[in-house]
């Protein structure tokens, strides 16, 4: 409990000024979530606005970096996924999934990323946004929008570019870690504007941006090794497929685990930092039978190599006093090199052979020059003269698996706006096309590897000779694997008009139509890749070609029926070519009894159709991201092996899927007791029904109720071990989430001491309950690490800032906090070997920046992120959507204290 000192009282009454600055803006503008223009402070919907000045003060170099500061955006899908994904970054408002967050550029859609899968994400890659062109970001936190599309269950993020810009600006920036271990950022941007709309009747804006980020190796930080202190008795995150490899003799026996017996130069020692020795029984002569575990986390990158570039242009031309033409064109490119651990090769890890209903055995001849005959004899084993022996290994000689992704987005918008017969109109044709190219390096083709191993000239246990190197090269699966496109073509037209005077103002009406076509052409380039012959890859990747058409009409009626009162009714009717139609209304009310106080509330419904992959993709095989314990393991001796490993999954689409439906409600107030103070408090409540998704294999196997109900989906071989788990896409149960957003802003005039702007925006999640299947019990996920299908759900997140402005100088201190959560015992056991729940600590970071504008047309900025050099909190399980080990990539930055600087020069 804090005591209220005079200073504290003063601080609490003067939090940052941005909201009041907007309230004093008398021009009517269109705010995200409505087609009716109004004064910004009048909105009945909760909208967060991030200005360009705020963007610059953060030192952010990407849209992902910006949105990590938005408390309503939880567990976003990061493009720093260490190669586990496709180098995409997706927003995730309210933690409802990227599919439920609508991302717009100037109020219109972009194409979704073209790589998809059954039950997966189909969403806009945030790297598609032209970063240098952004003027502000508007985030509608009120769920589905009857204006832009009812699939926006979690909310809408609208990136708005500069308008009528006639100056020029060039910016240079660079940043590096204090530890000098990688993770550097360097970039430059340019913005040039020509013409003044009011004088020249035209304006042309052109922006460009380039950004280069360098990799940060996990081994140089070893964040994954902190579990020894956090969870006593635990091991580093490891895998049962090691290098040096092992022989399967009732359990794994690694020749490299017996250095005291001098096995020879061909047998690499099992030791840190990449491996450690385990004991799995006794050898015939009474010695410990030693295995080897591979510390895969030591081979990862905590941050990948990235090169980003974007170009944006907008031409606006006043055809007359009442009519304006505009055109937009943009191109964005993101090239990312993600590195994950070398390929694991063992029985049960390779591609599942659907025709054999089994895996291929990994066999080497006992006559091989690399077979440890002498060592096994010393240990008391009888070595056969001929035959084949089961082995397991990690393909370290082939190097890391490298996912080299190149993602692009091209977008053209041609439109017109103006006034016709008393109606304001806005129409445009929008064509957006996203493309993705995936290139592999370091992967292993199963058939060729098994052939190479069978020759006896490939060494699974350590370094080999020239013939060994040729065989590894023979087994390699490198090159372009997947090239896909996603296209969105949209024609929209809307009109608005004030109709008549009412007691509180003018009644206004807006109406519109939206015609859209979505196309997916997701195709593999390599037959082995499509068939899933790459060990340790994505599984099978079938071609998916599909499209759908959408027709929609929408309307909005604003009725200020009494002084201080405004009611708004909105509705949208969508008709899908493949999923029928849906009518979704929305109602909101605003009551402003005085200049200082405003109350608001809104309610509506939403509708989200399945993705094109959910209903059109052929069946595919993949595997779980983490190792999973088999609750019905047939052999206790395999608890360290086949009963605690990654599980193969079989995904199937379902043409009979029903769309998701949702209901949203929000209510809040805005209090402005003085011209320099604004306090807003908003309650939100979202319910989703018929959620589209899959019961993940790890969720099924670790939940007794699910094993009892869906045990038939667990497919076992004749020996009782799991072969694969069926994970069909389905309409799962309901989801209910609610919470409170708080936003406090103010300005304090310090006289000759300058000005102090303070701000504090946070989100408290009161409830996040979800059913794992229709009719099942609700799980409670707030403050937990989720369950594979649900991400970690922090109870509280906030961003607080204090900006001091003094003449040509300014200084900003920012605090970003994410409360911790509890990881389940099953998740901890699967990753670090101790079956007990683990409490993840809060993530608390301070950032500081300083700006100087004392030289004409020049702005210099210096800053430090993570001012106190705090490590990200330790997590035992892999980060959601990532192979990151030891920290949660979706919430934190692994780089430690990070210094950056930028120079901006204005010209023209």
N, C-alpha and C positions, 0 to 999 in steps of 0.2 A: 504494500500500500504506500503510495507516494503522498507526501505532504504538499499542500498547495502554497508554495512560496509566491512572493510578488513577481519574481522573475518567471516562474512557471506559469502564473496566470497571464502574464503579458505574452509569453510565447504561445499559449493556447488560444489567445484571442487575436493572433495576427498571422495565421498560417496562410501561405502563398496566394498570389493575386490574380492568377490567370483567369479564374472564373468571372471575377468582377470586371476584368478588362473586356471579356466577351459580353457581359451584361450591358455595358455602356455602349456597345456597338449597335447602332440603331438601324443599319441596313438589314433588310430581310434577306436571309440566306436559306438554302436548302440544307438541312441537317440530316445525317445518315439515319434512316428509319422512317422518313416521311418524304412525300413528294410535294408537300405544301410549304412554301417559303414562309419563314417566320423569324422573329428575333431569337437569337440563340438561347437566351435565358428563359424563353417561354416553353421550351420543349417539355413534353410530358413523359419522355422516355429517357432512361439513364444512358448518357453518352459520355465516354472519356475522350478528350481531345489532347493529342500530343502535338505541340507546335514545332516549327522548325528550330526555333531558338532552344527549346528543350532537347531536341534531338542532338543539336550541336554540343550542348553542355554535358551530355552523357558520354561523349567520345565514342558512341556506337558506330560501327562500320558496316552493320548489316541489319536487316529487318528482324532477324532472329534475336540479335542482341537487344534491340529495342523492346520487343514483345516479352522478353524474359522479365522485364521490369513491370509488366502489367499484371496486377495481382489476380485478375479474373482469368488470366491465361495460365492454366495449370498443366504440368507434365507435357510441354510441347515436344513435338518430334523434331529432334535436332539433326542438322546436316553434319554434325561432328560425330557420326556413328561408327567411326573406326572401320568402315567398310562393311558393316553389317547390313546396311540398307543401300539406297541408290543415291546418296549424297543430296537428299532432299530435306527441306525444313518445312514443317507444317505447324500452323497455329492449332490451339486446342482449348478454346474457351470453355470454361466450367468443367474441364476434364472429360468432356463427352465424346472426344475423338475428333480427328481432323475432318472426318466426313460430315460433322455437324457444325462446322464453323465455315461461314461464307466469307471469302476473301475477294475484295473488289478493287479495281483501279479506276478512279474517277467515277465511281458508282456503277461500273459495268464489270462483267465477269472476265476471267482469264481461263485458259484451258488447264485442265487437271494434268498432273504428271502422267506420262503415258505407260509407265510400268505398273502393273497391278497384279492382284491375285485374289483368289476366292476368299471372301471374308476380310479382305484387306482394305487399305486406305485408297481412296480416289479423291485427291484434293490438290489444291494449288500449291506449288512449290514457292515458298516465300522468296527464293532467289530470283524469281521472275519479276520482282518489283524493281523498277529503275530507281535505285537508291538516291542518286544525286538530284532527281527531279521532285522528290517528296517535299511538299509544303507543310502538310500536316497529316495526322492519322486520326480518324474518327472511329471509335469502337463502340458499337451499339451492344450493350450488355443485357438486352431484354429478350433474348431468344429469337424465335422465328419472326421473320419480317414478311408482312403481306405485300411489301413493295418490291423487294429484290428477289425473293424466293423463299418458299416456306421450308426449304431444307436447312435453313440457318437456325437450327434448334438451339445451339449454344450462343449464337450472336453473329454479328457482322463486323468485319474489319475492313474499313474503306480507306485506301491510300489515295490521297488527293495531291495532285501535282501543282506546281506553280502556275499561276495564270497572269497574263498581261505583264510578263517580265521583260524589261527592256534594257537591263544592265548586263554585266558580265562578271563572272567569278571563277577563279581557279583556286583549288585547294590541294595542298600536299600534306600527307600524314604518314606517320611512322610510329610503331610501338614495339616494345621488346620486354621480355621478362627480366626481373632483377637477377635471377639465377642464371641467365644466359644459356638456357637448355633447349631453346626452340620456342615455337609458338609465336614467332614474330608476325607483325602485320605491317604492310606498306601499301599505299594506294594514292590515287589522285583523282580528282573530279573536275569537271568543267561545265559551266552553265553560261549560255549566251542567249540574249534576247534581242530581237529587232522589232522595231515598230511600236507605236502607241495606239491602242484601239480607239481612244477618244480623239486623237489627232490624225492618225494615219489610216484608220479603219482596218488595220491589220496588226497582228503580232505573231512572231515566230519564235518559239522557244526550242533550243536544242541543248541537251545535257548528255554528258558521258561520264562514265565511272569505271575505274579499274581497281582491283584489290587482289593482293597476293598474301596468302597466309601460309606459314611454314609449319611442318609437322612438329609434334611434341611426343617423344617416345615415352611410353609408360615405364620402361626400365630406368629412365633417368630420374623418375620421381618415386616409383614403387609405392604408390598410394594403395595398391592392392595388398601390400604386406602388413598393413596396420592392424589386421584382424587378430594378430597374436596378442596385442594388448587389449583390443576391444572385446574379443570373444576368446577367453582362455581355453586352451586345448585345441584350437582350430588350426587348420593348415592353410597355406595360400590357395587361392582359387586354382584348381588343377584339373587335369584330365587323365583318364586311364589309358590314353593312347600316347605313349611317351617317345622321346628320343634321348638316349639310345632305346631301341625297341626291346621286346620281351618274347619269350617262348611260352606258349600256353601248356602248362603241366599241372592240370588240376586247378591251377591259379597262375598268375603271371610270374615268370622268373626272368629277371633282367640281368644278362651277363655283366653289364656295366655296374651292377650293384655289388660286385665281389672284387674290388681292386686289390685286396690283400692276397688273392689267389693268383694274381698276375695272369689274367685271361688273355692278354696280348694287345697289340696296338690297334687291332681292328674293332676293339670293344671299348667305346667311349664311356667314361665314368658318369654315372647318374649323380649329378650334383647341382647345387645352386649356381647361377640364379635362375636356371631354366628347368630344373628337376630336383626331386628329392626321393629318397629311398623309403619304401614301405615294407612291412613284414606281413606275409599272407599265409604262413604255415611253416612246416618243417620239411627239409630235404631228407632223402633216405639215410644220409650219414648223420642226421641230427642237427645240422646247421639250420639257421633261419632261412626260409625260402623268401627271397627278397624280390620285390617288384620295384617299379619306378613310376612316379607320377610326374606329369609334365605341367609346369607352371605356365600355362598358355598366356596368362596376363602379362608376363614379362616380354612377350613378343609383339604386343599391340602398340598402336599409336594412340595416345590420349587425344590428340588433335591431328587431323589429316593435312596433307598438302592440298591447297586450294588456290585456284586462279579464277577470279570472277570479273565479268565485264558487262556493262549495259549501256545502251544508247536509247535516248527518248527524244521525240520531236512532237511538237504540237503547233499547228498553224490555225489561227483564228482570223476570220475575215468578216467584216461587217458589210453584208450585202446591201443593207439599207438601215434606216433608223430602227426598224422593227424586226429585221431578220439577220441571222448570223450563221455562217458556215464554219465548221471546224473539222480538223483531221488530226488524228494521233497515230503515231507509228513508234513501236518500241521493239527492241531486241535485247535479250539477256542471255548470258552464257555462263555456266558454272562448271568448271573442270575440277574434279576432286579425285585424289588418289588415297583410297582407304586400305589399310593393311590389317589383316587379322592373322591369327596363328597359322603356322603351316598345317597342311592337311592331316587330320587324324585318320589312320588306316588300321582297321581291325574288323573282325567279324561283328556285324551288327551296326557298324558305323558307316559302311559303304552304301551306295544306292540300293534301294529295295528292288528286287527283281520280281515284278508282279506276275510274270508268267511262271516262275518257279515257286512263287509264294515264299520266298526266302532270300537271304543275303548270300553273297559269294564268300566262300572261305578264303582267308589270306594264308596261303601255303608256300613254304620254301622247301627245297629238297634237303634232306639231312646229309647229302653228299656235297653240299656247297662248301667252298673253302671258308665261308664266313660262319658256318654252323659251329657253335661252341662245344664241340665234341669233348675236348680235353677237360674243359671246365665242368661239364655235366658229369663226366666220369669221376672227377674229384669230389663232387657232391653226392656220389653214390647212385646216380641214375644209370640204367642200362640203355645204351645208345644203339638203336637199330642200324643195320648196315645200309639199308635203302628205305625209301619212302618219303612222305611229305610231312612237314610239321607246321601246325598252326602258330602264327606269330602275330604280333601287333606292334605298331610303330607310329611315329609322327614323321611326316615328310620334310624334315628340316633341310636335307640337302637340296630340295626344290625351292626353298625360301618361303617367305610369307605368301599367303594368298592375297593377291592385290586386286581390288575392284577399282578399275579406272573408269570413272563415270563422266560423261559429258552431257549436260542437260541444257537445253535451249528453249526459249519461248519467243515467238514472233507474234506480233499483234498489230492489227490495223483497225482503226475506227474512223468512219466517215459519217458526219452528222450535221444537223442543223437545229437551231433553236431560235425562238423569237416570239412574236405576238401576232396572232391571226384571228381577226373578228372578235377581239377582246379576250381570247384565250392564249395563255402562255403555253408554248409547245416545246418539246425536246424529243428528238428522234435520232437514231443512229443505227448503222450497220456495223457490227463488231465481229471480226474474224480473228480468232486466236488459235495458235498452233504450238503445242509443246512437243519436243522430240527428246529422246534419250538414247544414248549409245553406251553400252557396257562392254568393256574390254577386260579380259582376264589375263593374269600372270600368276605363276606359281601354283596353279591348280593341277590335279592329277587325274588322268583318265583311267577308270578302273580296269577295263579289259587289258589295256596296254601295260599297266603296272603289274597286273597279275602274271602276264606273260613274261615280263622282265624279271619278276621275282622267281618264277619257276625255272629260269636258266641257271640259278645258283650263283650268278655273277653280280647280283645287287646285294649290298650289305645293309640289313635293317638295324644293325647294332652300333654303327659308327662310321668312320671314314673308309671309303673304298678307293679303288684304283681307277685308271682311265676308263676301263670297261664299265665300271659302276656308274661313272659320270655320264657315259653315253646312254645307259639304260634309263637313268633318271630323265634325261632329255627326251628319250623315246616315249616315256610315259607322260610327258608334259601335255597340258591342255591349255594353250595360250591363244590369244587373239580376240577378235570381235565376236561377241556372243549374242547380243540382243540389240535390236534397233527398232524403236517403236515411236508412234506418233499418237497424239490425242488432239482432236480439233473441236472447238466450240464455235459455231456460227449463230449469231443472234441478231435479230431485228427487233428494236423496241420503239414504241411511240407512246408518249404521254402528254396530257394537257392538264392545265389547272387554271382556276379562275375564282375570283371572289364573286359570290352570288348575290348576297343581300346583307343589309345591316341587321345586326342582332344587338341585344342589350350589352354584350361584352365585347363587341367588335364585329368583324365581317365574317359571315359564313363563307367557307372556301371549299371547293371541290377539286379533286384530282382524279383522273382516270387514265388507264393505259392498257396496252397490249404488249405481249412479249412472245416472240416466236423464236424457238431455239432448236438447234440440232447438235447432238453430241455424238462423236465418232471415236472409236478406239481401234487402233491397229497395232496390237502388241504381238510382236513376232520374234522368235529366236532366229539367229543367223547360222548357228552351228548345230548339226543334227545330234551330236553327242551331248551338247548342252541341253537341247530340247528334251532328250531322253533321260536326262538326269545322270549321265555317266560320269559327271565330275564328282569325285569323292569330296564330301564336306562342303558341298555347294547348296544351292537353293532347292535341290530336288528336280523333278521334272518341270519343264516350263513349256506348256503347250501354247500354240498360237491362239490368240483371242481377237477376233474381228467382229465388231458389233456396233450398232448405232441405235439411236432413238430420237424421236421428235417430241417436242413439247410446245403446247399452245397454252397461253395463260392470259387472263384478263384480270385487272385489279382496279380497285377504286378506294378513295379515301375522302371522307367528309369531315371537315372541322366546323364545330358549332359552338362559338362563344356565347352561350345562351343567357348568361347573366354576368354582371360585373365581377371580374376575377375568376370566372368559371369558363372552362373550355372542355367540351367533350369531342372526341374524335372516334369515328367508326371507320374501319378499313376491312377489306376482304380481298381474297385472291382465289381464283378458280384455275386450277392446273389440270391439263389433260395430257397424259403421257401415251405415246403410241404403244407402249408395252406394259403399262401398269394402271390403265384406267384413269380416273379423274379424282380430284379431291377439292373440297371447298373449305377454306380456312379463314375464319373471321378474326378480327382483332379490335379491341375497344380500349380506349385510354381516356383518362380524365385528369384535368389539371385544375387546381383551386389555388388562387393566389389572393389571400385576404388582405395582404399589404405588400408594399415594395420589398419588405424584408423576409417574407415567408412564402413558401410555395409547397403545396402538397401535390403528389402525383401518383397515379396507379394505372396499370395496364394489364390486360389479360388477352390471351390468344391461343391459337392452336397451330400445330406444325405437321409437316408431312415430308418424309424422305424416302424416295424410291431406292431399291437396291442398286448397287453399282452394276455396270455392264458386265464385269467379271463374275459377279455373284450369280448371274442367271445364264451366262453364255459360255463360260470357260469349261473345257474338258477337265476330267479329274486329274489331279496332280499329287505328287509325293514330295514331302519336305521333311523337316525335323525340328524338334524343339530347340530353342536358343540355349537353354541350360540343361544340365543333367537332371534326371528325374528318378526318384526311387520307386521301384516296382513294389506296391503294397503286398503282392502275392508272389514274391520271388520264389521260384522253385528250388533254388540251391543257395543256402546261406554262404557258401564259399564264394559266390559271385557278387556279394554285396558291394565289393569294390570294383566290380567289372560290369557285366551285362545287366545287372539289376540296379545299377546306379549310373546311367549314361544318358546321352541324348536319345530321344525316341523319334522314330520315323512316324510321320503323320500322312494320312491320305485325305485330301480335300476334295469335296464334290460340290458343284453348283446346284441350284434348285430353282427351276423356272416357276415353281409354285409359291415362291416367297411372297409374303405380304409386305407392303410398305410399313415403315416405322411411322408411328403417330405420336404427337406430343401435345402437352398442354403447358403453358407458361403463365406465370403471374408475377407481377412486381408491384411494390408499393414503397413510396419513399417521400422524403421531404428535403427541401433546400432552404437553409436559413442564412440570411445575409444581414446580420445586425448592424453592420457598418459598411461603407463603400469599399473597404479594403479587406473584408472578411467574408468567406463563403464556407458553409458546412453542409454537406449532403450525406444522407443516410438512406440506403435503399435495400429493401428485402427482396429476394428473388426465390422463385420456386419453380422447378421444372420436373415434369413427369414424362417419361418416354414409355410407350407400349410397343410390344412386338419388336423389340430390339433385334436388329439384324447382326448376326455375328456367329461365332463358333465356340463350342466348348473346347477350350484348349486342352491338349493332351496332358500337360502338367497339372492343369486344374482338375481334370477328371481323375487322374491317378492319385492325387493328394486329398481328394474329398470322398470320404466313405459313402455318403449319400449318392454321389454321382456314380461311383463304381457299382453300387447296388442297382441303380436305375439304368445306366448306360454301359454296363459291363460287356455287352455284346459288341461294343465298338472296339474293345481291346482284342486284337487278333494275336494269337500265340501259335508258335510252332509246335511240332510233335514233342519237343523237349520241355515245353511249358514256358519258355522265355518269350517275351513280347517281340513280335515281328513289326507291327505298326499299330497305330491307333487311328480310327476313323474320326475325322473332324469335319463333318458336313456343315455348310452354312445353313442357318436355320433362323426362325423367329424365336428368339429367346424370351426370357421373362421381361418384367418391367424394371425401370430404373427411376429412382426418386432422389433428387438432390435439391438442397436449399441452402441459403446463407445470407449474409449481409455484406454489402459494400459500403465502405466509409471513405469519404474524400473531404479533406479539410485544407483550405487554401487561404492565404492572407498576405497582406503587405504592411510592413512597418516602416514609416518614414523616420529616418534617424537624423534628419536635418543636415548639418554639415558633415555628418558621418555616413551619408549615403542612404541606401535603401536596402531593406532586408525582405526577401520573398521566401516564404516557407510553405511547404506542402507535405501532405501525408495521405496516401491512398492505400487502402488495404482491403482484403477480402477474408471473411470468416466463413468457413464451410460448416454449417450446422449438421448437415445430413448428406450422405452419399450411400444409398442403399440400393442394391441390385440383386435380382434373381439370376441364378446361374442357368436356369431353364424355366420354361413356361410352367407356372403352377408351383414352382419350388419355393423354398424358404428364402427370405431376403438376407443377404450378407451385408454387414455393416463395414464400410471401407474407409470412413474418415480416419485420418491419422494412421493408416496402414500402408504397407507397400504394395497393395493390390494383390491380384491373383493371376497375373498373366494377361487376362483379357481386360482387367481394370488396372489403370496405372496407379502409382503412388498418389494418395490424396492428402496433401498437407492440410492441417486444420486452419492455418493462418499464413498469409503472405502479405507483405507490404513493401512499399517504396516510400521513403521519406527524404525530403531534400530541403536544403537551406542555401539560398543564393544571396550573397552580399554584393551589391553594386555600388561602386565608389568611383565616380568620374569615369576615367578610361579603363578602370580595373573592375573585375568581378571575380568572385570565387564561389564555387558550388561544392557543397558537401552532401553526399547522397548515401543513404543507408538502405540496403536491400536485405530483407529477412524472409526466409522460408522456414516454417516450423518443421520439426522432424516427424518421423513416423515409425511404426513398428513393423519390422520384417517378420514374416511367419517362420516358425521353427522348421517347417518343411523346406522353405526357400533357403534358409541358412544352411541346413544340412546338405542340400544338393550342391552347394557352392564351396563351403569351407569345412564340411565334415562334422559339425557340432549341431545336434538337433535341439536348438533352443531359440526362442524369439530374441531378436536384437533390436534395441531402440536406437534409431538413427538420430543423431544430434541435430539441433537447429543449424541452419546455414545463415550466417550473419556476415555481411560484407559492407565495408565503407569505401566509397570512391570519392576522390577529390579532384577538382579541375580548377584552373586559373586562366583567366582570359585578359588580354591587354589589347586595347583599341586606340592607343595614343598616337599612332602613326597613320596618316591619312590613307584610307582605302585598305589598310592592312589590319588583319586580326591574327594575333598569335595566341595559341592555346597550349597549355601543358597540363597533364593530368596523370593521376595514378589510380589504377583500379586495384581493389583489395589492399587498401592502405596499410592494414596491419598484418599483411602477409599470412592470412589464415588459410590453412588447408581445408578443402571441401570435406564435409562430414563423411565418415567411413560408412559404406554400405556393403553388406555381404553378398547380395545378389547382383546380377548384372543390371546395369542401368536400363530402365524401361526403353525398349526400342534400340538397344545398343549393346555392343560387346564390351563396353567400358567396364573395368573391374576396379572396385574399391571406392568409387564415388558415383554420384548420380548426374550424368551428363545433361539430362533434361532440365536440371535446376541450377547447376553450379558451373563455375569455370575452374579448370584444374591448374591454371598457369601461375598461381601465387601472385605476389606483388608484380604489377605490370605497369610500366611507364609508357606514356604516349605523348605525342605532340603533333600539332598541325599549324600550317600557315595558310591563311586565306587572303587573297588579293582581289579587290573589287575594281573593275575597270569599266570604261564607257561612261 
